[in-house]
Amino acid sequence: MMRDLSDQEIHARYCPIKNARSALFIFVSFSVMAFADWRGLHKAPERYSLFELLFAIIVAAILAKWLVAFTCFRERLVLSLFIVVLVSGGVESFASSVVGQHAELVGSGHLALALLGLLVSLTMLVESARSQNVGPSDAETST
């Protein structure tokens, strides 16, 4: 029987600054997001189906739970960027008549958020790679 992990256990297991796999996943996610936002910069926003809206709400709720579990600033910043992009994409999709006249500005904002997330996730990936390569010094191993 599996038990629920506490917030500290979740943070210790999935912290992107300590876990290179988590950092790589976040970096690849923001890379794909930045590329997709760049490709769709001058296109009309897509309409979400109700299934996609439900999926976005569930993902935003999971990210909000993780936002509480993670304690580092960069982790919270990255999760906040994901949530903002999800919510603004849903609003843009379902309220396209309101956002329609500002669609290019919203698209540029999505691209800017994706690039900011890409930069932050790159710093987390580099730091996690450095922390895994650091081993005990020679003086510690000889004693």
C-alpha positions in Angstrom: 0.0 0.0 0.0 1.4 3.4 -1.0 1.4 6.2 1.4 1.1 9.9 0.6 4.3 11.7 0.5 4.8 14.8 2.6 5.7 18.1 1.0 9.3 17.7 2.2 9.6 14.3 0.7 8.1 15.5 -2.6 10.6 18.4 -2.6 13.5 16.1 -1.7 12.6 13.6 -4.5 11.7 16.0 -7.3 13.7 19.2 -6.7 15.1 20.2 -10.1 18.1 21.8 -8.5 19.1 18.5 -7.0 17.6 16.1 -9.6 18.9 16.3 -13.1 16.0 14.4 -14.6 13.4 16.8 -13.2 15.5 19.8 -14.4 15.9 18.2 -17.9 12.1 17.6 -18.1 11.4 21.2 -17.2 14.0 22.5 -19.7 12.6 20.4 -22.5 9.0 21.4 -21.6 9.9 25.1 -21.8 11.9 24.5 -25.0 8.9 23.0 -26.7 6.6 25.7 -25.3 8.9 28.4 -26.6 9.2 26.8 -30.0 5.4 26.4 -30.3 4.8 30.0 -29.1 7.3 31.3 -31.6 5.7 29.2 -34.5 2.2 30.4 -33.6 3.1 34.0 -33.0 1.2 35.4 -36.0 -1.6 32.8 -36.0 -5.1 33.0 -34.6 -5.5 31.4 -31.2 -6.8 27.8 -31.2 -10.2 27.0 -29.7 -10.1 24.5 -26.8 -12.6 21.8 -26.4 -14.2 21.2 -23.1 -12.0 18.1 -22.6 -8.9 20.2 -23.1 -10.2 22.8 -20.7 -10.8 20.1 -18.1 -7.3 18.8 -18.6 -5.8 22.3 -18.2 -7.8 22.8 -15.0 -6.5 19.5 -13.6 -2.9 20.2 -14.6 -3.2 23.7 -13.0 -4.5 22.2 -9.8 -1.6 19.7 -9.7 0.9 22.5 -10.3 -0.7 24.6 -7.6 -0.2 21.7 -5.1 3.4 21.4 -6.2 3.8 25.2 -5.8 3.1 24.7 -2.1 5.4 21.7 -1.9 8.4 23.2 -3.5 10.3 25.8 -1.4 13.0 27.2 -3.7 12.3 30.5 -5.5 13.2 29.2 -9.0 11.0 26.2 -8.6 8.1 28.3 -7.6 8.8 30.8 -10.4 8.8 28.0 -13.0 5.6 26.5 -11.7 3.9 29.9 -11.6 4.9 30.5 -15.2 3.3 27.2 -16.2 0.1 28.1 -14.4 0.0 31.6 -15.9 0.4 30.2 -19.4 -2.3 27.5 -18.8 -4.8 30.0 -17.4 -4.1 32.7 -20.0 -4.3 30.1 -22.8 -7.7 29.0 -21.5 -9.0 32.5 -21.2 -7.7 33.3 -24.7 -9.4 30.3 -26.1 -12.8 30.7 -24.5 -12.9 34.5 -24.4 -11.5 35.0 -27.9 -13.9 37.8 -28.6 -12.5 39.8 -25.6 -8.9 38.9 -26.3 -9.2 38.9 -30.1 -8.1 42.5 -30.5 -5.0 41.9 -28.3 -4.1 38.4 -29.7 -0.7 39.5 -30.9 0.2 41.0 -27.6 -1.0 37.9 -25.7 1.0 35.7 -28.1 4.1 37.8 -27.5 3.5 37.5 -23.8 3.3 33.7 -24.0 6.6 33.7 -25.9 8.2 36.0 -23.3 7.0 33.8 -20.4 8.3 30.7 -22.2 11.7 32.3 -22.8 11.9 33.4 -19.2 11.0 29.8 -18.1 13.6 28.4 -20.5 16.3 30.6 -19.0 15.4 29.7 -15.4 15.1 26.0 -16.2 18.5 26.2 -17.9 20.1 27.6 -14.7 18.4 24.8 -12.8 19.7 22.2 -15.2 23.3 23.5 -15.0 23.2 23.6 -11.2 21.8 20.1 -11.0 24.4 18.8 -13.4 27.2 20.5 -11.3 25.8 19.1 -8.0 25.8 15.5 -9.3 29.3 15.8 -10.7 30.7 17.0 -7.3 31.9 14.1 -5.3 33.8 13.8 -2.1 37.2 15.3 -2.2 40.4 13.2 -2.1 41.1 14.2 1.5 37.7 12.9 2.6 38.1 9.5 0.8 41.6 8.8 2.1 40.5 9.0 5.8 
